[in-house]
Amino acid sequence: MPLQMNREVFITCAVTGSGGTQDRSQHVPRSPKQIADSAIAAAKAGAAIVHCHVRDPESGAPSRRLDLYRELTERVREADVDVVLNLTAGMGGDIVFSGVDAPLPPAAGTDMIGASERVAHVAQCLPEICTLDCGTMNFAEADYVMTNTPGMLRAMGAMMTELGVKPEIEAFDTGHLWFAKELVKEGVLEGPALVQLCMGVPWGAPDDLNTFMAMVNNVPDDWTFSAFSLGRNQMAFAAAAVLAGGNVRVGLEDNLWLDKGVLAENWQLVERAHSIIENLGARVIGPAEVREKLGLTKRAPK
């Protein structure tokens, strides 16, 4: 199919993630203040949306603590720069099996909770966007399964819709898009939907261009999508996403490096993506235009 390049592009910065990167770079933020400061710097560099997890301030391990989410949200909302806040709702769906001959009971590292608890911080903080990982898959960072059953996704999606928070559908493979379309068809999610195409995450969709275009071609024409890839392919996919008609995600959740041997900060990755987008002849849009495009309501500081 012919290219339909996006001329009005927004950048999402995935600020810290929940992967085991906290000891691989001193720039990966841990505390709510560090995460908020990094998100604010990314916004000043051109990110319209910041996608945030929280971590234990001491160990850097991923966390679901409500107080950490509240502090992060307050700091971002009280900042001297406008930005759309996107909180993860992906935590709490991990199963680590004990072994191939005796998989049960689950092993240490399992973190499985119910739908209401997975969305509790969203209900408290009311970000403009939160993520919905729209399927189950093996994950390569550790030997675990990211578990999101149809029933769980219907329940979480309905809660997000009721709260007035826009779900960002995280699609790691084509089947996740298939189910996302079913959720919209059933009325669990409102259309047109917002999708993040997650490329190159083992063992989901690989980040070759044929697979990427298969993912793009499974996104309904009236939906809005962004895309990213990991590591050294992050900036290549910034360009590919724009050329395919989408928007861009960069950040330390997906890539720690600015250049070979040079560790990045979030604002630097945003700045580079901003340059790529403009050099392609597109315009980077800000948070106010994103809210209008996606039908978001800005939340005031409390």
Secondary structure, 3 states (H helix, E strand, C coil): CCCCCCCEECEEEECCCCCCCCCCCCCCCCCHHHHHHHHHHHHHHCCCEEEECEECCCCCCEECCHHHHHHHHHHHHCCCCCCEEEECCCCCEEECCCCCCCCCCCCCCCEECCHHHHCHHHHHHCCCEEEEECCCEEECCCCEEECCCHHHHHHHHHHHHHHCCEEEEEECCHHHHHHHHHHHHHCCCCCCCEEEEECCCCCCCCCCHHHHHHHHCCCCCCCEEEEECCHHHHHHHHHHHHHCCCEEEECCCCCCEEECCEECCHHHHHHHHHHHHHHCCCEECCHHHHHHHHCCCCCCCC
